[in-house]
Amino acid sequence: MEATMESSLEHRCWLCCQPGIDFKIRTIELDGKKIKLQIWDTAGQERFRTITTAYYRGAMGIMLVYDITNEKSFDNIKNWIRNIEEHASSDVERMILGNKCDMNDKRQVSKERGEKLAIDYGIKFLETSAKSSTNVEEAFFTLARDIMTKLNRKMNDGNSSGAGGPVKITENRSKKTSFFRCSLL
């Protein structure tokens, strides 16, 4: 991810420096529940490809970000998807983001190409601009909502099949913060 995306998100997220990987925590409210997002930003650098495979294992959602002004960053998305398919959980939520949509005059990757790639892989797609904050919030909320929907479906499916017995949900649950681990590539 480009530095502009990092600086845009930095004022909203707690940042702890990792060697080559930024770790951020962000709490959002979704459908009246507090959701804690743990975000690992690898900036998509090839030199961290082997490190990032370890982060995939526990990820519930992954945002693949390319720069619309850089053809090579778009071409790398397919490699990252293959890596995710190899190392992440099969039901991890994924989203492709074309960043820097505010720089249309320098565009090298059309919105249609980004949309087609996302359709080919069955992944949601958005164009964003960290600089102007276009669709940044929508991207995080969409991914969090999709993760939450999947978790609720799993919980309901598990209860209806009788697997694991009944689950008791108390009033205190609403005070807890749900926790999602996401990766930005």
C-alpha positions as CSV (number, residue, x, y, z in Angstrom):
1,M,0.0,0.0,0.0
2,E,1.3,3.5,-0.8
3,A,2.4,5.9,1.8
4,T,-0.6,8.1,1.2
5,M,-2.9,5.3,2.3
6,E,-0.8,4.8,5.4
7,S,-0.8,8.5,6.4
8,S,-4.6,8.8,5.8
9,L,-5.3,5.8,8.1
10,E,-2.6,6.7,10.6
11,H,-4.7,9.4,12.3
12,R,-7.5,6.9,12.8
13,C,-5.5,3.9,13.8
14,W,-3.0,3.1,16.5
15,L,0.3,2.4,14.9
16,C,3.1,0.1,16.1
17,C,6.2,-0.2,14.0
18,Q,7.1,-3.7,12.9
19,P,10.1,-4.3,10.7
20,G,8.5,-3.8,7.2
21,I,5.0,-4.5,8.4
22,D,2.7,-1.9,10.0
23,F,0.3,-3.1,12.7
24,K,-2.8,-1.1,13.3
25,I,-5.8,-1.4,15.6
26,R,-9.0,0.3,14.8
27,T,-12.4,0.0,16.5
28,I,-15.5,0.6,14.5
29,E,-19.2,0.4,15.4
30,L,-21.2,-1.8,13.1
31,D,-24.9,-2.6,13.6
32,G,-24.6,-1.3,17.2
33,K,-21.7,-3.6,18.0
34,K,-18.1,-2.5,18.5
35,I,-15.7,-4.3,16.2
36,K,-12.0,-4.3,16.7
37,L,-10.0,-4.6,13.5
38,Q,-6.4,-5.7,13.8
39,I,-4.7,-4.6,10.6
40,W,-1.4,-5.9,9.3
41,D,-0.1,-3.7,6.4
42,T,2.6,-5.3,4.4
43,A,2.6,-2.7,1.7
44,G,2.6,-5.5,-0.9
45,Q,6.4,-5.6,-1.0
46,E,7.7,-8.8,-2.6
47,R,10.5,-9.0,0.0
48,F,7.9,-9.7,2.6
49,R,6.0,-12.4,0.7
50,T,7.4,-15.2,2.9
51,I,6.7,-13.3,6.1
52,T,3.1,-12.5,5.1
53,T,2.2,-16.2,4.7
54,A,2.3,-16.5,8.5
55,Y,-0.2,-13.6,8.8
56,Y,-2.7,-15.3,6.4
57,R,-3.4,-18.2,8.7
58,G,-5.4,-16.2,11.3
59,A,-6.8,-13.6,8.9
60,M,-10.5,-13.3,8.6
61,G,-10.3,-10.7,5.9
62,I,-7.7,-9.5,3.4
63,M,-7.6,-6.3,1.3
64,L,-5.5,-6.5,-1.8
65,V,-4.5,-2.9,-2.7
66,Y,-3.0,-1.8,-6.0
67,D,-2.1,1.6,-7.3
68,I,-4.2,2.6,-10.4
69,T,-1.2,4.6,-11.6
70,N,1.1,1.6,-11.6
71,E,0.5,-1.3,-13.9
72,K,3.0,-3.6,-12.1
73,S,1.2,-3.2,-8.8
74,F,-2.0,-4.4,-10.6
75,D,-0.3,-7.3,-12.2
76,N,1.0,-8.4,-8.8
77,I,-2.6,-8.8,-7.4
78,K,-2.9,-12.2,-9.2
79,N,0.3,-13.4,-7.5
80,W,-1.0,-12.3,-4.1
81,I,-4.3,-14.0,-4.7
82,R,-2.5,-17.3,-5.5
83,N,-0.5,-16.8,-2.3
84,I,-3.7,-16.3,-0.3
85,E,-5.3,-19.3,-1.8
86,E,-2.3,-21.4,-0.8
87,H,-1.8,-20.1,2.7
88,A,-5.0,-18.5,4.0
89,S,-8.2,-20.1,5.3
90,S,-10.5,-21.1,2.4
91,D,-13.3,-18.9,3.7
92,V,-11.2,-15.7,4.3
93,E,-13.1,-12.6,3.1
94,R,-11.2,-10.8,0.3
95,M,-11.5,-7.4,-1.3
96,I,-9.6,-5.7,-4.1
97,L,-9.0,-2.0,-3.8
98,G,-7.7,0.2,-6.7
99,N,-6.0,3.1,-4.8
100,K,-5.3,6.6,-5.9
101,C,-8.5,7.1,-7.9
102,D,-8.0,10.8,-7.3
103,M,-5.1,10.7,-9.9
104,N,-7.2,9.8,-13.0
105,D,-4.8,11.8,-15.2
106,K,-2.0,9.4,-14.4
107,R,-4.2,6.2,-14.5
108,Q,-2.6,3.1,-16.0
109,V,-5.3,0.6,-14.9
110,S,-8.9,1.2,-15.9
111,K,-11.6,0.7,-13.4
112,E,-13.2,-1.9,-15.7
113,R,-10.0,-4.0,-15.5
114,G,-10.1,-3.9,-11.7
115,E,-13.7,-4.8,-11.7
116,K,-13.1,-7.7,-14.2
117,L,-10.3,-9.1,-12.1
118,A,-12.5,-9.0,-9.0
119,I,-15.4,-10.7,-10.8
120,D,-13.0,-13.4,-12.2
121,Y,-12.0,-14.3,-8.6
122,G,-15.4,-13.7,-7.0
123,I,-14.0,-10.8,-4.9
124,K,-15.6,-7.4,-4.1
125,F,-14.0,-4.4,-5.7
126,L,-13.7,-0.7,-4.8
127,E,-11.6,2.2,-6.1
128,T,-10.3,4.3,-3.2
129,S,-8.2,7.4,-2.6
130,A,-6.4,7.6,0.7
131,K,-5.5,11.2,-0.1
132,S,-9.1,12.4,-0.5
133,S,-10.5,9.6,1.8
134,T,-12.7,8.3,-1.1
135,N,-14.2,4.9,-0.2
136,V,-11.6,4.2,2.5
137,E,-14.3,4.0,5.3
138,E,-16.6,2.1,3.0
139,A,-13.9,-0.5,2.3
140,F,-13.3,-1.2,6.0
141,F,-17.0,-1.3,6.8
142,T,-17.8,-3.5,3.9
143,L,-15.1,-6.0,4.8
144,A,-16.1,-6.0,8.5
145,R,-19.8,-6.5,7.6
146,D,-18.9,-9.4,5.3
147,I,-16.8,-11.0,8.1
148,M,-19.5,-10.5,10.6
149,T,-22.2,-11.9,8.3
150,K,-20.0,-15.0,7.7
151,L,-19.4,-15.5,11.5
152,N,-23.1,-15.1,12.3
153,R,-24.0,-17.6,9.5
154,K,-21.4,-20.1,10.9
155,M,-22.8,-19.7,14.4
156,N,-26.3,-20.2,13.2
157,D,-25.4,-23.2,11.1
158,G,-23.5,-24.7,14.0
159,N,-26.5,-24.3,16.3
160,S,-29.1,-25.7,13.8
161,S,-27.0,-28.8,13.2
162,G,-26.7,-29.4,16.9
163,A,-22.9,-29.4,16.6
164,G,-21.3,-28.4,19.9
165,G,-24.6,-28.1,21.8
166,P,-26.6,-24.9,22.6
167,V,-24.9,-21.6,22.9
168,K,-25.9,-19.1,25.6
169,I,-25.6,-15.5,24.7
170,T,-25.9,-13.1,27.7
171,E,-26.5,-9.4,27.9
172,N,-22.9,-8.8,28.7
173,R,-22.0,-9.9,25.2
174,S,-23.1,-6.5,23.8
175,K,-20.4,-4.8,25.9
176,K,-17.6,-6.9,24.5
177,T,-15.7,-5.9,21.4
178,S,-15.7,-8.4,18.5
179,F,-12.2,-8.9,17.2
180,F,-11.3,-9.4,13.5
181,R,-7.8,-9.8,12.0
182,C,-7.4,-8.2,8.6
183,S,-4.4,-8.0,6.3
184,L,-3.7,-5.3,3.8
185,L,-1.5,-6.3,0.9
